[in-house]
Amino acid sequence: MSSALVPPTTLASADMDALRAEVRAFLSAEIAAGRLTPWIDTWLTRWDEDFTRRLAEHGWVGMAIPTEYGGRGRTHLERFVVTEELLAVGAPVAAQWVADRQIAPSLLRYGTEEQKREFLPRIAAGECCFGIGMSEPDSGSDLASVRTKGVRVDGGWAITGTKVWTSGAQHAEAFIALARTEPLDTTDRHAGLSQFIVDLRSEGVTIRPIVSLSGDHHFNEVVLDEVFVPDSRVFGTLGNGWDQVNSELAFERSGPERFLSSFRLLAAEIGAVSEGRLPARTDLGRSVARMAGLHALSQNIAGALQRGEPADNAAALVKLLGTTTEGDIVEVVSARLGDEFTPGDDDGAAAASELTDLLRAGLHQRPGFTLRGGTNEILRGVIARGLGMR
């Protein structure tokens, strides 16, 4: 893997550099062995539990989970390095993604001791996959309008409602669902919301696939019909669901997946330029510079999370700018891949096929970049409020 086609190593620590080199060597070996095909948007589109377990064997899943819960006890910055390398190559990381990115840190902050000991060691071992139970039909990015309800029953709660856009629900063991557990207070719509760890194999759970126009199946609609959740699976504090969800969104929105989903396409374009099969475009440096700036901002947020500092607003900024950038990469390559492109010899023809295949995948995924995790319009409002502008 050419070092020119991966994000720059800007962390000063020699240990960080050594970790990055170790991950790159592992990924190169996976590609050479035919176990990994670089692709687009793989934290959503490529579910491979065997790959996840191989990562876990190297200690690269659950890195920031303390050793007492089966993790590696490493820093958010070290995890950032590994995550960035995986995404830059386009490794199949969807199976561990949600559990490692946001469920594990949320469990550490809000989970009971029983919940931590039940789930964290299995997450770190690559054996436990989670989904997200936030969005609902007709709610969009307005989570305060969720209609899923939790009703107190003997020994626990009965959860009824519908969640949508649940990535990987057809494979996942559980998700954390946001539900209203108290009547709506129109003066404080954020009050009375709670979270529950819902076993997706429970009676009353129906998982309906949402198949994209390309024929891919990543998303699902999850219908909950009086699904019983024991008191031991109440997540955090009853009525505190809104604050918990917002802290979770800092992990969901700030990571390098928010600007690296289409990185393999940019790398392939740069490769075509360097080999003379595409002319250099005058604004190619702008794309690289945007990527470098987002890398630095996302890395700084990882440092803030390591220090326990709030990062909600900065995370929203990364998500807004990052998903716009990765979408722009797809649009630019699509616009210039006509008569300008020269396949060349057999090797060039193979490279041409890779580039066009990556572009096709990028065009399929492009509409979702700026939607998932909060639309651009919602994020601009979040940022404006955070800056005291509204």
FISE-79135 format. One record per residue: residue in three letters; x, y, z of N, C-alpha, C in turn. Coordinates in steps of 0.1 Angstrom, whole numbers, plus 2048, in hexadecimal, padded with zeros to 3 digits. Each point is the difference from the previous one (the first is absolute). Layout:
N
AlaXYZXYZXYZ ...
***
This chain:
390
Met8087F48007F880C80080980C800 Ser7FE8097F680980C7FF7FD80A80B Ser80A8058077FE80980B7FB80D7FB Ala8018037F27FA80C7FB7F1800800 Leu7FA7F48017F27FE7FF7F97FE80D Val80680280B7FB7FF80D80180D808 Pro7F880280A80180D80780E802806 Pro80480C80180E8028068017FD80E Thr80C7FC8048027FD80E80480D807 Thr7F780680780380D8068017FF810 Leu7FD7F58058027FE80F80F7FE802 Ala80580880A80F8018028057F4806 Ser7F97F98098057F58078057F57F8 Ala80C7FB8038067F47F97F77F4801 Asp7FA7FF80C7F77F58027F48007F7 Met7FB80C7FD7F58017F78047FD7F2 Asp80C8047FC8057FD7F38027F17FE Ala8057F980B8027F27FF7F37F97FF Leu7F68048087F27FA7FF7FB8027F2 Arg80180B7FA7FB8037F38077F67F6 Ala80D7FF8018077F77F77FC7F1802 Glu7FD7FC80C7FC7F38037F27FD7F9 Val7F78098017F37FF7FA8017FF7F1 Arg8088097FA8028007F28067F37FB Ala8097FA8078067F37FC7F57F5801 Phe7F880080A7F57F68017F78027F5 Leu7FC80C7FC7F68027F68067FC7F2 Ser80D8037FE8067FC7F38007F17FF Ala8037F980B8007F18007F27FB7FD Glu7F58068067F37FC7FD7FC8027F2 Ile80480B7FA7FE8027F18077F67F8 Ala80C7FD8038087F77F87FB7F2801 Ala7FA7FC80C7FA7F38017F27FF7FB Gly7FB80B7FA7F28007FA7F580080A Arg80380380D7F680180A7F980E801 Leu8068097F97FB80E8018018077F2 Thr7F58057FC7FF8077F47FC80F803 Pro8098097FE7FE80E8047F38057F9 Trp7F88088087F38037FA7FB80E806 Ile7F48037FD7FA80D8047F77FE80C Asp80180980A7F680180A7FE7F3808 Thr80C7FA8037FF7F28057FC7FF80F Trp80080B8077FB7FF80E7F07FE800 Leu7FA8027F47F27FD7FF7FE7F47F7 Thr8077FF7F57FD7F67F58077F3801 Arg80A7FE8088077F48008007F980E Trp7F87F68027FE7FA80C8087F2800 Asp80A7FF8088097F47FF8047FD80E Glu7F97F78078037FD80E80E7F8801 Asp8047F97F680D7F980180B80B800 Phe7FF80A7F780A80B80080080780E Thr7F48028057FF80780D8087F880B Arg7FE7F28008077F880980F8007FE Arg8048017F480F8017FD80580D806 Leu7F980B7FE80480D8068007FF80F Ala7F67F98068007FF80F80C7F8805 Glu8047F67F880C7F880480D809801 His80080A7F880B8098007FE80B80B Gly7F58008067FD80B80A7FB80C7FB Trp7FA8007F47FB80C7F97F1802800 Val7F97F98087F28028037FF80280F Gly7F88098047FF80380E80C806806 Met8088077F880D8058057FF80980C Ala7F58098017FF80980B7F87FB80B Ile7FC7F38007F97F980B80B7FD80A Pro7FD80380D80A7FC80A8037F1801 Thr80C7FD8048047F28007F77F880A Glu7FB80680A7F87F980A7F37FB7FA Tyr7FC8067F47F47FB7F98047F97F3 Gly80C7FB7FF8047F87F48058087F5 Gly80280E8018058087F680F801800 Arg80580A7F980F8017FF80580C809 Gly7F780880580480B80880880B7F9 Arg7FE8017F380880A7F87F880D7FF Thr80680A7FA7FA80D7FF7F78027F4 His7F880A8017F88037F48088047F4 Leu80C8068038098047F58067F47F9 Glu8037F58088057F47FA7F57F97F8 Arg7F48018057F57FA7F97FD8087F3 Phe80280D8017FF8087F48097FC7F5 Val80D7FD80380A7FC7F67FB7F37F9 Val7FC7F78087FC7F37FA7F38027F8 Thr7F78078057F38027F88038077F3 Glu80980A8008038087F48067F77F6 Glu8097F78048077F77F77F67F67F9 Leu7F77FB8097F67F77FB7F78067F5 Leu7FC80C8037F78077F78078057F3 Ala80C8048028088057F48027F57F6 Val8017F38048017F57F77F27FC7FB Gly7F68028087F37FB7FD7FE7F2805 Ala8047FD80C7FF7F38067F27FD804 Pro7FC7F38017F27FC8037FD80180F Val7FD80B80680080280E7F1802806 Ala7F67FE7F77F28038057FC7F880C Ala8057F38017FB7F880A80480580E Gln80B80680280480580D7FD80F802 Trp7FB8077F580180E8007F880780B Val7F37FD8017F78078098047FC80F Ala8037F38028037FC80D80D806805 Asp80A8017F880D805804800810801 Arg7F98067F680080F7FF7F980680B Gln7F37FC8027F880880A7F97F880B Ile7FE7F37FE7F97F880A80A7FE80C Ala80C7FC7FD80A7FE80A80380C809 Pro80380C7FA80280B8097F3804807 Ser7F47FE7FA7F48038087FE7F780B Leu8037F37FE7FF7F680B80980480C Leu80C8047FC80A80480A7FB80C808 Arg7F88097FA7FB80C8077F37FE807 Tyr7F77F87FA7F37FF8057FC7F2805 Gly8077F67FB7FB7F28038027FC80E Thr7F87F68048027FB80D80C7F6800 Glu8057FD80C80B7F68007FD7F37F9 Glu7F47FC8027FB7F37FA8018027F1 Gln7FB80B7FA8008027F280E8017FA Lys80880780880E8017FB8077F27FF Arg7FE7F880A8077F38007F97F67F6 Glu7F48037FD7F97F77F68048037F2 Phe80180D7FC8028047F380E8047FC Leu80780780880D8067FD80B7F57FC Pro8017F680780A7F67FC7FD7F97F3 Arg7F37FE7FD7FD7FA7F380180A7F4 Ile7FE80D80380380A7F680F8007FD Ala80880080A80E8017FE8067F37F9 Ala7F97F58018037F47FA7FB7FF7F2 Gly7F880A7FB7FA7FF7F37F47F67FF Glu7FA7FE80B7F67F58017F2806802 Cys7FE80D8027F38068037FE80C7F7 Cys7F68007F87FD80A7F67F3808805 Phe80080D7FF7F58088047FA8087F4 Gly7F48058017FA8097F77FC80D808 Ile7FA80A7F97FC80C8067F18017FF Gly7F980380B7F28018007FB80E803 Met80480A7F87FC80E8027F58047F6 Ser8038007F37F78067F67F37F97FF Glu7F68077FC7F37FA7FE7F98067F3 Pro7F77F87FA7F88067F57F980D804 Asp80180A7F87F980D80280780980A Ser80B7FB80680780880A80C8077FB Gly8067FA7F580C8067FA80B80280B Ser80680C80080B80280A7FA80680D Asp7F38018017FA80680C7FD7F480A Leu80B7FC8077FF7F58097F580280C Ala7FE80D8037F780380B7F17FC7FC Ser7FE7FD7F37F27FD7FC7FE7F17FF Val80A7F88057FE7F17FF7F37FC807 Arg7FA7F67FA7F37FB8048017F2806 Thr80B7F98008027F48077FE80280F Lys7F87F78067FD80180E8057F5808 Gly80380380C8047F680A7F580080B Val7FA7F58037F57FF80A8057F680B Arg7FF80580C8047F880B7F77F3802 Val8077F48017F97F48028077F880B Asp7FB7F58048067F980B80E7FB7FC Gly80A80580780E7FC7FE8078077F5 Gly7FA80A7FA8078077F67F780A7F8 Trp8028007F37F98097F77FB7FA7F3 Ala7F58047FB7FB7FC7F380380B7F6 Ile8077FE7F680480A7F67F97FE7F3 Thr7F980A7FC7F88007F380380C7F8 Gly8037FD7F380380B7F78087FB7F4 Thr8058097F88077FD7F480C8087FE Lys80C7FA7FE80C8077FD8047FD7F2 Val80780A7F98037FF7F280E8037FE Trp8067FC7F480E8027FC8097F980A Thr7FC7F58068097F980980A7F87F8 Ser80C8057FF80A7F97F98047F2806 Gly8007F67F98047F38047F77F980A Ala7F48048027F77FA8097FE7F17FD Gln8017FD7F37FD7F27FC80B7F6806 His80C80680480B7F980580280280F Ala7FC80C80580480480D7F97F880B Glu80680080C7FA7F980C7F6809807 Ala80380D8007F880980880180E7FB Phe7F780980480280E7FE7FB80880C Ile80580C8017FB80980B7F58097FB Ala7F47FE8057F58077FA7FC80C809 Leu7FD80B7FA7FB80C8077F07FF800 Ala7FA80180B7F27FF8017FA80A80A Arg7F48047FE7F980980A7FA7F880B Thr80480380D7FB7F980B7F7808809 Glu7FE80D7FC7F78088087F88087F6 Pro7F48058037F88087F780880C7FB Leu7FD8047F380780B7FA7FC80D808 Asp80B8078037FF80D80680380A7F5 Thr7F58077FC8028097F480980C804 Thr80380380C80980A80480E7FC801 Asp8027F280080D7FB8008007F27F9 Arg8018017F37FF7F47F880B7F5802 His80B80580680B7F78027FF7F880D Ala7F78048087FE7F880D7F87F37FE Gly8027F78097F87F47FF8047F67F6 Leu80D8017FB8057F67F680A7F7807 Ser8007F47FD8097F68068067F77F6 Gln80B7F88038067F77F78007F2806 Phe7FF7F67F77FF7F28038097F87F7 Ile8077F68068077F67F87F67F57FC Val7FD8007F37F67F77FB8077F57F8 Asp7FD7F38048057F47F97F87FF7F3 Leu8078017F57F98007F37FB7F27FC Arg8027F68097FB7F37FD7F47FD809 Ser7FB80A8077F57FF80A7F37FD7F8 Glu7F67FA8077F37FF7FB7FA80E7FF Gly7F98027F47FA80D7FE8098097F7 Val80C7FC7FD8098087F77FE7FB7F2 Thr7FD8097F78007FD7F280A8097F8 Ile8097FA7F980A8087F87FC7FF7F2 Arg7FD80C7FA7FD8007F280B8077F8 Pro8057F97F680B8067F87FC80C7F8 Ile80980A7FF7FF80B7F780A7FE7F5 Val7FC7FD7F480A7FD7F680180C7F7 Ser80C8047FD80380C7F87FD7FD7F1 Leu80080B7F87FE7FE7F280B7F87F9 Ser80C7FF80780B7F87FA7FF7F2804 Gly7F67FC8087FE7F38048077FC80D Asp8078098068077FE80D7F680180C His8047F880A7F880080C80980380C His7FF80D80480880480C7F680480B Phe7F58077FC7F78068097F47F7803 Asn7F980380B7F57F88047F6809808 Glu7F37FB7FF7F68068097FE7F580B Val80080480C7FE7F780B7F3804808 Val7F77F67FF7F38028078007F980D Leu7FD80780B7FF7FB80D7F27FF805 Asp7FB7F58037F27FE8047FF7FA80E Glu7FF8098098007FD80F80C7F6803 Val80C8047FC80C7F880280480280F Phe8017F580780380080E80F803802 Val80380A80880E803803801800810 Pro8087F780680180080E80680D806 Asp7FD80280D80680C80680F8007FF Ser8077F480080E8007FF8058057F3 Arg7F88027F68048067F37FB80E7FE Val7FB80680A7FE80F7FF80E8067FF Phe8028097F780D8057FD80180F806 Gly80980180A80280D8067F4803809 Thr7FC80D8017F68048097F38037F9 Leu7F57FA8067F38037FA7FE80F7FF Gly7FB8047F57FD80F7FE80C8087FB Asn80C7F980080C8087FC8047FC7F2 Gly7F77FA7F88047FC7F380580A7F6 Trp7FA80C80180480B7F780F804802 Asp80480280C80E8038038097F57FC Gln7FC7F38038087F57FC8027FF7F1 Val7F68027F98007FF7F180A80B7FB Asn7FF80C80580880A7FB80F7FE803 Ser8037FA80B80E7FD8038057F57F7 Glu7F77F77FC8037F57F78038057F2 Leu7F980B7FC8018057F380E8077FE Ala80780480A80D8057FF80A7F57FA Phe7FD7F48048087F57FB7FC7FC7F2 Glu7F38017FD7FB7FC7F380380A7F5 Arg80280D80480180A7F580F8057FE Ser8097FC80980D80780080B7F87FA Gly7FE7F37FD80A7F77FC8048027F2 Pro80C7FA7FC8058017F27F77FA7F5 Glu7F67F88047F67FA7F77F880C7F9 Arg80080B8077F880B7FB8078087F4 Phe80C7FC7FD8078067F48087F67F8 Leu8017F48058077F67F87F87F57F9 Ser7F38028007F77F67F98047FE7F2 Ser80480B7F98038007F280F8017FD Phe8087FE80A80E8037FF8077F77F5 Arg7FB7F38008067F77F67FE8057F2 Leu7F58077FD7FE8067F380A80B7FD Leu80280980A80A80A7FF80E7FA7FD Ala8037F680880D7FA7FF8027FA7F2 Ala7F57FA7FA8017FA7F380180B7F5 Glu7FA80B80380180B7F680E805800 Ile80680280C80E8048018097F77F9 Gly7FD7F28028097F67F97FF8027F1 Ala7F48027FB7FE8027F180780C7FB Val80080B80880880C7FC80F7FD800 Ser8057FA80B80E7FD8018057F77F5 Glu7F77F77FB8047F77F57FD8057F2 Gly7FB80D7FF7FE8067F37F37FC7FA Arg7F77F98077F37FC7FA7F580A801 Leu80380A8097F780B80280880D801 Pro7FC80B7F980880C8027FD80580E Ala80A8078067FF80680D7F580B7FF Arg7F880180A7F680B80080680A80A Thr7FC80D7FC80680B8087FC80080E Asp7F47FA8037FB80180E8027F3807 Leu8097F77FB8027F480880680380D Gly80980980180680480C7F680580B Arg7F58067FA7F580480A7FA7F4807 Ser7FD7F67F87FB7F48068097FA80B Val80D7FF7FD8097FB80980180980C Ala80080D7FE80180980B7F47FF809 Arg7F47FF7FA7F47FE8098017F3808 Met8057F67FA8027F380780980280C Ala80B8077FD80A80280B7FB80880C Gly7F880A7FC7FA80980B7F67F8808 Leu7F87F87F97F67F78088077F6808 His80B7FA7FB8087F780880580680D Ala80580D7FF80580780C7F480380A Leu7F58047FB7F58038087FA7F4807 Ser7FF7F57F97FA7F480680A7FA80A Gln80D8017FD80A7FC80980080880D Asn7FE80D7FF7FF80880C7F47FC808 Ile7F57FD7FA7F47FB8088037F3807 Ala8077F77F98047F480780880380D Gly80980A7FF80780580C7F780580B Ala7F68087FB7F680680A7F87F5807 Leu7FC7F67F87F97F48068097F980A Gln80C7FF7FD80A7F980980180880D Arg7FF80D7FF80180880D7F2802807 Gly7F67FA7FA7F38018067F980D7FE Glu8048077F57FB80E7FE7F47FE7F6 Pro7F68098017F58007F78048037F2 Ala7FA7F97F68048027F27F48007F6 Asp7F48038067F47FF7F78018097F5 Asn80380D8028008097F580B7FE7F6 Ala80C7FD80580A7FD7F67FD7F37F8 Ala7FA7F68077FC7F47F87F68037F5 Ala7F78098037F68047F68078077F4 Leu80A8088038088067F68077F77F7 Val8067F68068077F57F87F77F97F7 Lys7F47FD8067F67F87F87FB8097F4 Leu7FD80C8037FC8097F580A8027F5 Leu80C80480480A8037F68067F37FA Gly8007F58088067F47FB7F77F97F5 Thr7F37FF8037F87F97F77FE8087F3 Thr80180D8017FF8097F480C7FD7F8 Thr80C7FF80680C7FE7F98007F27F9 Glu7FC7F68078017F37F97F57FF7F5 Gly7F58078017F78007F58058087F4 Asp80880B8038068087F580A7F77F9 Ile8077F880780A7F77F97F97F87F5 Val7F57F98047F97F87F77FB8087F4 Glu7FB80C8027FA8097F680B8047F6 Val80C80480580B8047F88057F57F7 Val8027F48068067F57F87F57FC7F6 Ser7F48008037F57FC7F78008097F4 Ala80280D8027FF80A7F680C7FF7F6 Arg80B7FC80580C8007F78047F27FB Leu7F87F68038047F27FB7FB7FD7F2 Gly7FF80A7F87FB7FD7F280C7FF7F7 Asp8018087F680A7FF7F680E803805 Glu80180580C80D8038068087F3804 Phe7F87F68028067F48068057F67F6 Thr80D7FC8018077F77F78037F3807 Pro7F97F57FC8037F380780E7FB7FE Gly8068017F480E7FC7FE8017F17FE Asp80B7FA8058037F27FE7F87F7809 Asp8047F38017F87F78097FF80580E Asp80C8048057FF80580E7F880D801 Gly8018087F67F880C8007F17FD7FF Ala7FC7F57F87F27FC7FF7FB7FB80E Ala8097F98077FC7FC80D7FE80B80A Ala80980A7FF7FF80C8087F38087FD Ala7FD8007F27F48077FC7F47FA805 Ser8007F28007F47F98067FF80380F Glu80B8008077FF80480E7FA80E803 Leu8058097F87FC80E8017F18017FD Thr7FB7FA7F57F28017FD7F77F880A Asp8057F58057F97F980A7FE80880D Leu80B80680480080980C7F680B7FE Leu8018067F47F780B7FD7F17FC800 Arg7FD7F47FA7F37FB8017FB7FE80E Ala8087FB8087FD7FE80E7FE80D807 Gly80980A7FD7FF80D8067F38077FC Leu7FB7FF7F37F48067FC7F47F9807 His8017F38037F57F98077FF80680E Gln80B80280680080480F7FF80F802 Arg8038087F580180E8017F3807807 Pro7F47FC7FC7F48078068007FF810 Gly8057F58057FF7FE80E80B807809 Phe80A8057F980B8068087FC80B809 Thr7F88097FA7FC80C8087F37FF807 Leu7FA7F38007F47FE8078027F980E Arg8077F57FF8027F780C80780880B Gly7FC7FE80D80780780B7FB80F801 Gly7F68047F97FB80D8008028077F3 Thr7F58067FA8018077F480880D801 Asn8058057F580880C8007F880C806 Glu7F38007FD7F780B8068007FF80F Ile7FE7F48057FF7FF80F80E803806 Leu80A7FB7FA80E80380580380E801 Arg7FC8087F580380E8007F980780C Gly7F47FB8037F980580C8077FD80D Val8057F38018077FC80C80D808802 Ile8078037F580C8088017FD80E803 Ala7F68067FA7FC80E8047FC80180E Arg7F97F78067FC80080E80D7FF809 Gly8097F77FB80C7FE80880980D800 Leu7FF8077F680880D7FF7F880C806 Gly7F47FD8057F880B8067FA8097F6 Met7FE7FB7F37FB8097F67F17FF7FF Arg7F97F78077F27FF8007FB7FA80D 
***
